[in-house]
Amino acid sequence: MPAIHWQKSTYSGDSSNCIHVATPAAGTVVLRESDAPDTTLITTPARLGELIRTLKAQHPTP
């Protein structure tokens, strides 16, 4: 398995408590939380987009 290049979420700023995202293969998105880096969530771009849209709809920005 190739090494995964993790990218820190831009919403995390300078915080050490953050979300990392990687795309190790086409059609795959992997997420992890900085406090538990060995635990990952694997999904697809479409499913992640659906989750983000749902969360934004339920919690609109003021």
Buried (B, 14 or more C-beta within 10 A) or exposed (E): EEEEEBEBEEEEEEEEEBBBBBEBEEEEBBBBEBEEEEEEEEBEEEEBEEEEEEEEEEEEEE
